[in-house]
Amino acid sequence: MSITVAVDAMGGDVGLDVTIPASIRFLQDHPEHRLILVGDLPAIEARLSALSADARARIELVHATQVVGMDEPPQLALKNKKDSSMRVAINQVKEGRAQACVSAGNTGALMATARFVLKTLPGIDRPAIAKLMPTVKGTSCVLDLGANVDCTPEQLLQFGIMGAELVGSLTRRERPTVGLLNIGSEDIKGNETVKQAGELLRGSALNFYGNIEGDDIYRGTVDVVVCDGFTGNVALKTSEGLAHMVSVFLREEFTRTWWTRLCALAALPVLRHFKARVDTRRYNGASLLGLRGIVVKSHGGTDALGFRFALEQACEEVGSNVIGHIADQVALQLEKIQRPAVEPSTTPETL
């Protein structure tokens, strides 16, 4: 199956120095796929000069005159940057010229632009940012990670449906377990929004585990972790900070004396394996779920390896028909909610 991905080549902290090498390696690994590179044409072409004829034939270039800054307010970017590489790349999905879009640009601007251009699926109030995170049991999907600071119980239910379908499509897990992030496992814990969301999730067709706490995320207690964007973003950034701290502490301890340096050499195979398991680049790529098109957000500071994994994820979502599965399940859930609990009686007394 040939898949075409539109790439915001200018987005991210580094831009072309990351997106182009990642795109070239992606095409080498996947000779069946195609890319649309959007951005400054002369600058992009200069970096493709050494590309093989076969790979170059699977690249289309689309010029964009503007770039969205990493700290630019989303609404200003949406209003004033209509020819930005980000927006033009998303337009490729809307026009059917690409099946997915990948950008490492400004997260807020990407969400605002994607929502404006692509619109949301029927039954979805707001898109959510979802990401597969490593756990002791494999991976868990956490959403929302920052798109929606305040959420209604109904929106948290929608997040659960979307997360379950994403996990089921990408990992082939049947009936993924869904947990609601809370301050305790008891049903009486949490604010009113979380309590009401718990009731909706329990009454849904989802495989709802119940409330989970923060330490359950990396234990892999559930396949899908549902929370509002405020809580999710704090959890994500705390995790990134902890990972950095552990890395710094290990480096300091192993370089403290000549003896610890020798120990580091002996432990090198273990350390390399450990680094590979927790390497954030291999989990790079957050999905903007709930849109009428696939958009994957790469971390702005990632390198070419990380960006390539974001491209891989976009193709996996296309190949797994994530959008179709989400649309179907949301429709079923809405039908269940709207259907009367007891069918009207047809006995003579009611006629």
C-alpha positions in Angstrom: 0.0 0.0 0.0 1.5 3.3 -1.1 1.0 6.2 1.4 1.8 9.8 0.8 2.7 12.0 3.8 2.9 15.8 3.7 5.9 17.1 5.7 6.2 20.5 7.2 9.8 20.7 6.3 10.4 24.1 8.0 8.9 23.3 11.4 10.7 22.6 14.6 13.7 24.0 16.5 16.1 23.0 13.7 13.9 22.7 10.6 15.5 21.4 7.4 18.6 20.0 9.1 16.3 17.5 10.8 13.3 17.1 8.5 15.2 16.5 5.3 17.7 13.8 6.5 14.7 12.1 8.2 12.7 12.2 5.1 15.5 10.8 3.0 16.1 7.9 5.4 12.3 7.2 5.5 12.1 6.9 1.8 15.1 4.6 1.7 13.4 2.3 4.3 10.0 2.5 2.6 10.3 2.3 -1.2 6.6 2.1 -1.5 5.8 5.4 0.1 5.9 9.0 -1.1 6.5 12.4 0.5 5.3 16.0 -0.2 7.9 18.3 1.3 6.5 21.8 2.0 8.6 24.9 2.6 11.3 27.0 1.0 11.9 25.3 -2.4 15.5 26.4 -3.1 16.6 25.5 0.4 15.0 22.1 0.2 16.3 21.3 -3.3 19.8 22.1 -2.1 19.6 19.4 0.5 18.2 16.8 -2.0 21.0 17.1 -4.5 22.7 13.9 -3.5 19.5 11.9 -3.4 19.2 8.9 -5.7 16.9 9.2 -8.8 14.5 6.6 -7.4 14.0 8.3 -4.1 13.8 11.8 -5.7 11.0 10.5 -8.0 8.9 9.8 -4.9 9.3 13.4 -3.5 7.1 16.3 -4.5 8.0 19.8 -3.5 5.4 22.4 -2.6 6.5 26.0 -2.0 5.4 27.9 1.1 6.5 31.5 1.7 6.0 31.6 5.5 7.1 29.8 8.6 5.2 29.6 11.9 7.6 30.6 14.8 7.9 28.1 17.7 6.7 30.8 20.2 4.1 32.4 17.9 0.5 32.7 19.3 -1.7 30.1 17.7 -4.5 32.6 16.7 -2.0 35.0 15.1 -0.4 32.1 13.1 -3.9 31.0 12.0 -4.8 34.5 10.9 -1.6 35.8 9.5 0.3 32.8 8.2 -2.0 31.4 5.6 0.9 30.4 3.3 3.0 28.9 6.1 4.7 25.5 5.5 2.5 24.1 8.4 -0.8 25.2 6.9 0.1 24.3 3.3 1.1 20.8 4.5 -2.2 20.4 6.3 -4.0 21.6 3.1 -2.4 18.6 1.2 -4.4 16.3 3.5 -7.6 18.3 3.1 -7.3 18.3 -0.7 -6.6 14.5 -0.8 -3.1 14.8 -2.1 -1.7 13.3 1.1 -3.1 10.8 3.6 -1.3 12.3 6.6 0.7 15.4 7.7 3.7 15.5 10.0 5.1 18.7 11.6 7.6 19.5 14.4 6.3 23.0 14.6 4.4 25.1 17.2 2.0 22.7 18.9 -0.7 25.3 19.6 -0.6 26.6 16.0 -0.6 23.1 14.6 -3.7 22.1 16.6 -5.5 25.4 15.8 -4.7 25.2 12.1 -5.5 21.5 11.7 -8.8 21.9 13.5 -9.7 24.9 11.3 -8.7 23.3 8.0 -9.7 19.7 8.6 -12.6 20.0 11.1 -13.5 17.4 13.7 -15.2 14.1 13.1 -18.9 13.8 13.8 -19.5 13.4 17.5 -16.1 14.8 18.5 -16.2 18.1 20.3 -12.5 18.8 20.5 -9.4 17.0 19.1 -7.0 15.6 21.7 -3.2 15.1 21.7 -2.4 11.4 22.2 1.0 9.8 22.6 2.3 6.2 23.2 4.5 6.2 26.2 6.9 3.5 27.4 5.8 1.3 30.4 7.2 -1.8 32.1 4.7 -3.8 30.1 5.2 -2.1 26.7 3.4 1.1 25.9 0.3 3.0 27.0 -1.5 5.8 25.2 -2.1 8.9 27.2 -4.5 11.7 26.2 -5.1 14.6 26.3 -1.5 16.0 26.6 -2.3 19.7 26.3 -4.8 20.6 23.7 -7.7 21.0 26.1 -7.1 22.5 29.5 -10.7 22.3 30.6 -12.8 19.3 29.6 -16.4 18.1 30.1 -17.2 14.6 31.1 -18.5 13.9 27.6 -15.2 15.0 26.1 -13.2 12.7 28.4 -15.5 9.9 27.2 -14.7 10.8 23.7 -10.9 10.8 24.5 -11.4 7.3 25.9 -13.0 6.1 22.7 -10.4 7.7 20.5 -7.5 6.4 22.6 -8.9 2.8 22.6 -9.2 2.9 18.8 -5.7 4.2 18.3 -4.2 1.6 20.5 -6.3 -1.2 19.0 -5.3 -0.1 15.5 -1.6 0.3 16.1 -0.9 -2.5 18.5 -3.7 -5.0 17.5 -4.8 -5.3 21.1 -8.4 -6.5 21.4 -10.5 -4.3 23.7 -7.8 -2.2 25.2 -8.2 -1.3 28.8 -9.1 2.3 29.6 -8.3 4.1 32.8 -9.3 7.5 34.1 -6.4 9.4 35.7 -7.4 10.5 39.2 -6.1 11.2 42.6 -7.3 7.9 43.9 -8.7 4.6 42.6 -12.0 4.9 44.5 -15.1 6.1 42.6 -15.7 8.9 45.2 -12.3 10.5 44.5 -11.7 13.5 42.2 -13.6 16.6 41.2 -17.1 16.5 39.8 -16.0 16.4 36.2 -13.8 13.3 36.8 -16.6 11.6 38.8 -19.1 12.2 36.0 -16.6 11.1 33.4 -16.1 7.9 35.4 -19.9 7.2 35.3 -20.0 7.8 31.5 -17.0 5.5 30.9 -18.5 2.8 33.1 -21.7 2.9 31.1 -19.9 2.8 27.8 -18.9 -0.1 25.6 -15.3 0.5 26.4 -13.2 -1.9 28.5 -13.1 0.5 31.4 -10.7 -0.5 34.2 -11.6 2.4 36.5 -9.7 5.2 38.1 -5.9 5.0 38.1 -3.2 7.1 39.7 -0.1 8.8 38.3 2.2 5.9 39.2 0.0 3.5 37.1 1.0 5.2 33.9 4.5 3.7 33.8 3.4 0.5 35.4 1.3 -0.2 32.4 -1.8 -0.8 34.4 -4.0 0.1 31.5 -3.6 0.5 27.7 -5.2 4.0 27.6 -4.9 6.8 30.1 -7.6 9.4 29.9 -7.2 12.9 31.4 -7.7 16.6 30.6 -5.0 18.5 28.8 -3.8 20.4 31.9 -3.1 17.2 33.9 -1.7 15.3 30.9 0.7 18.0 30.0 2.0 18.3 33.6 2.5 14.5 33.7 4.3 14.5 30.3 6.7 17.4 31.2 7.3 15.9 34.7 8.2 12.6 33.0 10.6 14.3 30.6 12.3 16.2 33.4 12.7 13.0 35.5 14.2 11.2 32.5 16.7 14.0 32.1 17.6 14.0 35.8 18.2 10.3 35.8 20.4 10.6 32.8 22.5 13.4 34.4 22.8 11.5 37.7 24.0 8.3 36.0 26.6 10.3 34.0 27.8 12.1 37.1 28.1 8.9 39.1 29.9 6.9 36.4 32.4 9.7 35.8 33.1 10.5 39.5 36.4 8.6 39.9 38.7 6.3 37.8 37.0 3.3 39.5 33.5 4.4 38.5 34.8 5.0 35.0 36.0 1.3 34.9 32.6 0.2 36.2 30.9 2.2 33.4 33.0 0.3 30.8 31.9 -3.0 32.3 28.3 -1.8 32.4 28.3 -0.3 28.9 26.2 -3.1 27.3 23.5 -2.7 30.0 23.6 1.1 29.8 23.2 1.0 26.0 20.2 -1.4 26.2 18.7 0.8 29.0 19.1 3.9 26.9 17.5 2.3 23.9 14.5 1.2 25.9 13.8 4.7 27.3 15.0 6.7 24.2 12.3 9.3 23.8 13.1 9.6 20.0 11.7 6.1 19.5 8.4 7.2 21.0 8.3 10.5 19.1 5.1 11.5 17.5 1.9 12.6 19.1 -1.4 12.1 17.3 -4.0 14.9 16.9 -7.0 12.6 17.3 -10.5 13.6 16.4 -9.8 15.3 13.1 -11.0 14.4 9.6 -7.4 13.7 8.7 -4.3 12.3 10.2 -1.9 14.9 11.7 1.2 13.8 13.8 3.1 16.2 15.9 6.8 15.6 16.3 8.7 17.0 19.2 10.2 20.3 18.2 13.7 19.5 19.5 14.0 16.0 18.2 16.7 14.8 15.8 16.4 13.0 12.4 15.9 9.7 14.1 13.0 11.0 16.2 11.4 12.7 13.2 11.6 9.5 11.2 9.7 7.7 13.9 6.9 10.4 13.6 6.7 9.7 9.9 6.5 5.9 10.6 3.6 6.5 13.0 1.7 8.6 10.5 1.9 5.8 8.0 0.9 3.2 10.6 -2.2 5.3 11.4 -3.1 5.5 7.7 -2.6 1.8 7.1 -4.6 0.9 10.2 -7.5 3.2 9.2 -7.5 4.9 12.6 -9.9 7.7 11.5 -12.5 5.2 10.2 -12.4 3.1 13.4 -12.7 6.2 15.6 -15.7 7.5 13.5 -17.4 4.1 13.7 -17.0 3.8 17.5 -18.1 7.3 18.2 -21.2 6.8 16.1 -22.0 3.5 18.0 -21.4 5.2 21.4 -23.7 8.1 20.5 -26.4 5.7 19.3 -26.2 3.9 22.6 -26.5 7.1 24.6 -29.5 8.3 22.6 -31.3 5.0 22.5 -34.0 4.7 25.2 -33.0 2.4 28.1 -36.4 0.6 27.8 -38.3 0.2 24.6 -41.9 1.5 24.6 -44.4 -1.1 25.4 -46.7 -2.3 22.7 -49.2 -3.9 25.0 -52.9 -3.0 24.5 -52.8 -0.9 27.7 -50.5 1.6 26.0 -52.2 1.7 22.6 
